[in-house]
Amino acid sequence: MNITDAIILGIIEGVTEFLPISSTGHLILAARCLGLAQTEFVKSFQIVIQLGAILSVIVLYWKTFLSGVGLYKKLLVAFIPTAIIGSIFYRFIKGYLFDNNKVIIWALLLGGVAIILFEYFYREKDEAVKELSSISYTQAFLIGIFQSLAVIPGVSRAAATIIGGLIVGLSRKIIVEFSFLLAVPTMAAAASLDLLKSANSFSKGQFAVLVMGFLVSFIVALLAIKFLLIFIKKHNFVPFGIYRILLALVFWFKLR
């Protein structure tokens, strides 16, 4: 992997991390298109550059993070299911699922269908939670369970948390923002775990590639977050569902 590859993958990470289309799935398929083998470093790169996207959330929502201890408690409760499942199945996820294009393609396809069906039947209720401070611990935990499905590449952490939040009674705007905030502990933990296990094997050149991917993903993620907040004011997620299905079909025929 070289700097050009890092820039391309950094752009893809920044664009896809907070949209309901699966950043990990996109990164793995993009690496395949770039001719990059799924080496341990490439797998780590796909996990670690998510820290750039995390930083964009912290920059945009720093005031929210200073709003009080209550928010941190709810984020912790929501983070617990993914932390447990991710730590237990870390080797299986990185060693098998990251190498399985069929799993990713099926996850993209079925996720796209699920989004379209959900939006067809879903109607937001008047009593839906409209403030972050009003999210209950039970709702936070249930959102965390939905998020844990995203340990499967292609599922999309954003899609899982947003749909889960809508199901348990949050308004669209609030669950999208909560999804942004929940990404911070979730992706920080995933990246930290991977660095702890893999960093000693990286060369200086590979660290330079990581830094480039980090910076590019940070800048692009800033723009992607602002885009999504504007998009949800007038649209639902059906276009993303259609996109996922089309992408899955393209790669299904491409990889046959």
N, C-alpha and C positions, 0 to 999 in steps of 0.2 A: 504494500500500500504506500502511495506517495502523497505529497501535499495536495495535488489536484484531486485525487480520490477523496481526501479528507474534506476538501471544500465542498465537493458534490454531496457527499454523505451528510456534512454539516447542514447544508441547505435543506436536504430532505428531512433530517431530524427536526430542524427548527419549524418547518412548515407543518409536519405531521404530528408532532408530539401532543398538541392540545386539541387537534381535530379528531373526530370519531372514526379514524381510518387506519389506525395502528402504525405507529412510528417504527416499532421493531420489525414488523412484517415488511414495511417499505424498505428499511435499511438492509435487511437480509436479501430481498429480491433485487435491490439496486446493486448490492455487492456482487450478486450473481451476474448481472448485466455488465458490470465493470470487469468481470473476469477475475474477481478476488475470491480465492479459496477461503472457506470458513475456518481459518486458523484460530488458535487461541487468542492471538492479538486482535484479529478482526472482530471476533466475538466480543472481546473486552471493549474495543473501540465503540461498538454499537451500543454498549451499555453505558460506558463512561461519558460519552459526549452528551448524554441526557443531563449532565450537570450544567451544561450551558443553558438548556431550556429552563432548568430550575432557577438559575440566576435571574433570568428574565422575569419570572414570577415574583421573586424577592424584590427586584427593582420596581416593578409596577405596583406591588401590593405591600410595600414596606409599612405603610400606615396601618393597614389591616392587621399585620403581624404584631403591631404594638397595641392592639385594641384590648388585650387582656389575656389572663391565663385560661379563661373558659374556652377560647378558640383552640389553644394548644391541646387541651384535654380531649376535645372532640376530634381533632385531627389524630391524636394518639389512638383513640378508640377505633377510629376508622382504619388506621394503619395496621392494627394488630393482626387481622386475618391474613393480609398479604405477607406480613413479616413472618408469620408462622409457616405458611405454605411455601413461600419463597425460600426460606432457610432449609426446610426439609427436602425440597425437591430441586435445590440449586444445581446439583450435578446432572440430574436428569434433564432439566430445562436447558442448560448450556451445552451439555454433551449430546443430547438427542434431538430436542425440539428445534434448536437453532439450525440443525443440519437437515431438517425434514421440510422440504418445500411443499409437499402435499398437505401437511398439517397447516401451514401458513395459508395456502390457497383456499383450503376448505374453511378455515376460520374467517378469512376475508369474505368469502361467498356467503356463508351462513350468517355472519354478522351483518352483512348488507341486507339480506332478506329480513332478519330480525328487526333491524332499524326501520325498514319500510313498513312492516306489519305493525310494529309498535306505534309509529306515528299515525297510521291509519285509524287505529282504535283509541289512541290516547286523547283525553280531553282534560286540560288543567282545571282543577277545582278552585273555587273562590277562596277556600281556606288554605290553599297551598302556602307553605312557608316562604315568606318574602324577605327575611332578614337572616343573616348568618348566625346571629346571636340566638335565634329562635329554633335552630336545629337541635333536636333532642339527642341524647346519647344513644338511644335505641336506633334512631334514624342513622346516626353516624356509623354505628356498628354494622347495620344492614348494608349501607353504602360500601363499607369496607369489604363485606362478603362479595358483593358484586365486583368490586375492584380486583379481588383475588383471582377472578377468572382470567385476568389479563396476563397471568404468568405464562399463558399459552401464546406464543408469537402469532400475531394476526388478529387476535381478539380485540385489541384496542382498550387501553386503560381508560381513556377519555369516554369512549362509548359506554363501557361497562358502568362507570361511576355515574355518568349523566342519566342513562336509562334507569339505573338503580335508584338514583335520587328522585327522579320523576315518579317512579312507582311508589316510593315510600312517602310521597307528599310534599316534595320541595318544588318551588316554582322553577321555571327553566333558567332564568337569570342567576338565581342563587345556587343551583346545583352546578352550573357551569363555573361559577366563581369558586365554589367549594372544591370542585374537581381540580382547578388550577392550584389551589392551596394544598390539597392533599398530595399533589404530585411532588411537593418539596420533600417531605419525609420519606415517601415511597421510593422516589428515584435516587435520593441521596443515600438511602440504605442499600439499594441495589448496587449503585456505583461503588460505594465504600466497601461492600462485601467483595465485589469483584477485584477492586484494587488491592485489597488486603491479601487476596489469594493469588493474584497474578502480577502485581507491579514489579516484583523482583526479577521477572523474566523479560521486562521491556528494555530495549536499547535506548540510547539517547535520541536517536533518530525517530524511534517510535513515539517517544514522549513528545517530540516536536509535532508529529502528525496528530497526536491526541489534542495538544493545545490548539492547533489550527481548527480541528473539528469542533472543539469546545467554543471558541470565539465565534465561528460562523453560526453555529446553532443558537447561540445566545442572541445575536443580532436579528436573525430571521425569526426566532420565536417571539421576540418583542412585537414584531409586525403581525404574526399569526394570531396572537392573543387579542390584539386590538381588532383584527378582522373578525374573529369569531364573536366578540361581544357586539359588534355592529350587525353581523349576519343574523344572530338569533332574535333580534328585535322584530324582524319581518319574515323570517323563514323558519321552517323546521329542518330536521336532519335527513329528510328523504333524498336530497341530492347526494349526500355523502353515502347513503346506502346504495344508490344506483352506481356511484363511482366505484365502490368496493366490489360490487358484482362484476362490473365491466373489467376492472383490474384483474380480478380472480380468473375470469374467462380468458383474458389475454395471456396470462402466464400459464394457465392450464394447457392451452394449445402450444405455447412457446416451448414449454418444458417437456412436452410429450416425446 
